[in-house]
Amino acid sequence: MKGQSLLPLALVLFMLPASFAQTSGGAMKPVAYKVVDGNKVDGDTLQGWKTWRALACERCHGAKQEGMVGPSLIEAFKTLDKNEFHRTVFGGRVEKGMPDFSTSTMMQKNWENLYAYLKGRSDGKINPGDLQSMDPK
């Protein structure tokens, strides 16, 4: 009986990482994008866009994420969840030409930010092209 009462708690703890990202301070935060005027985004989403650019993802998915050799991410992100995105970028789909980015430090640090950026593009909230920080400096 005692073990059965811990099962719901174990399930909740197992599911938590799928909905939240761990910050550098160890706290958990929801992963989401913020955008103003289509091209001004929060700092995390900006890091996701910078990761997109640095890893040259547009070579296969196109500068507007509408697909080229690789599939349209605009369409894919209408159904792709964070767990599947994680599996794809950290395992690749070599048979389809998608490389494994598991050795990329930039991807390790920013995969959730990249997911947020691509989700914002798919939702039609973030415009294609260069982005800026919405946070005044």
C-alpha positions in Angstrom: 0.0 0.0 0.0 2.8 2.4 0.9 4.4 2.0 -2.6 1.1 2.7 -4.3 0.7 6.0 -2.6 4.1 7.2 -4.0 3.2 6.3 -7.6 1.2 9.4 -8.4 4.0 11.6 -7.0 6.6 9.7 -9.1 4.4 10.2 -12.2 4.2 13.9 -11.6 7.9 14.2 -11.1 8.6 12.3 -14.3 6.2 14.5 -16.3 7.5 17.9 -15.0 10.6 18.2 -17.2 8.4 17.9 -20.3 6.6 21.2 -19.4 9.3 23.2 -17.7 12.9 24.2 -18.3 15.5 24.3 -15.6 17.1 27.7 -15.3 20.8 28.3 -14.5 19.8 28.8 -10.8 18.1 25.4 -10.7 14.6 26.8 -10.6 11.9 25.5 -13.0 10.3 27.9 -15.4 7.6 27.5 -18.1 9.1 27.6 -21.6 7.3 30.1 -23.9 8.1 32.8 -26.3 7.2 36.5 -26.0 7.0 38.7 -29.0 6.1 42.3 -29.8 5.6 43.6 -33.4 6.5 40.3 -34.9 10.3 40.8 -34.6 11.1 41.8 -31.0 11.4 38.8 -28.7 12.4 38.0 -25.2 16.0 37.1 -24.4 15.5 33.3 -24.4 13.7 33.3 -27.7 16.4 35.5 -29.2 19.0 32.9 -28.1 16.9 30.3 -29.9 17.0 32.3 -33.1 20.8 32.9 -32.7 21.2 29.1 -32.3 19.1 28.6 -35.5 21.5 31.0 -37.3 24.7 29.7 -35.8 24.0 26.1 -36.6 22.8 27.0 -40.2 19.5 25.2 -39.9 18.2 27.2 -42.9 20.4 25.2 -45.2 17.8 22.4 -45.0 14.7 24.0 -43.5 14.9 27.3 -45.4 15.4 30.8 -44.1 11.6 31.1 -43.4 11.4 27.6 -41.9 9.1 26.6 -44.8 11.2 23.7 -45.9 13.7 22.9 -48.6 15.6 19.6 -48.5 14.3 19.2 -44.9 10.6 19.5 -44.0 8.7 22.7 -43.2 9.1 23.4 -39.6 6.1 25.8 -39.8 3.9 22.8 -40.4 5.8 20.4 -38.2 5.5 22.6 -35.1 1.8 22.6 -35.3 2.0 19.0 -33.9 5.6 18.5 -32.8 6.0 18.5 -29.0 9.1 19.4 -27.0 10.0 15.8 -26.3 10.0 14.8 -30.0 11.9 17.9 -30.9 14.5 17.0 -28.2 14.8 13.4 -29.6 15.2 14.7 -33.1 18.0 17.3 -32.4 19.9 15.1 -30.0 19.5 11.9 -32.1 19.1 13.1 -35.6 17.3 11.4 -38.4 20.4 10.4 -40.3 18.4 8.4 -42.9 16.6 11.6 -43.8 19.6 13.9 -43.6 19.0 15.4 -40.2 22.3 15.5 -38.3 22.6 14.7 -34.6 23.4 17.8 -32.6 24.1 16.1 -29.3 27.8 17.2 -29.4 26.9 20.9 -29.9 27.3 22.9 -26.8 25.2 25.6 -28.2 22.3 23.2 -28.9 22.7 21.7 -25.4 22.3 25.1 -23.8 19.6 26.5 -26.1 17.4 23.6 -27.5 14.4 24.8 -25.5 15.0 28.4 -26.6 15.2 27.1 -30.2 12.0 25.2 -29.7 10.3 28.4 -28.4 11.5 30.3 -31.5 10.3 27.7 -33.9 7.0 27.4 -32.1 6.5 31.2 -32.4 7.2 31.0 -36.1 4.8 28.1 -36.5 2.1 30.0 -34.6 2.5 33.0 -36.9 3.5 35.3 -34.0 7.2 35.7 -34.9 8.0 37.0 -38.4 10.7 35.5 -40.5 14.0 37.4 -40.7 16.2 39.2 -38.2 15.0 39.5 -34.6 15.7 42.0 -31.9 15.5 42.0 -28.2 12.4 43.4 -26.7 14.3 44.2 -23.5 15.8 47.7 -23.6 19.4 47.8 -22.6 
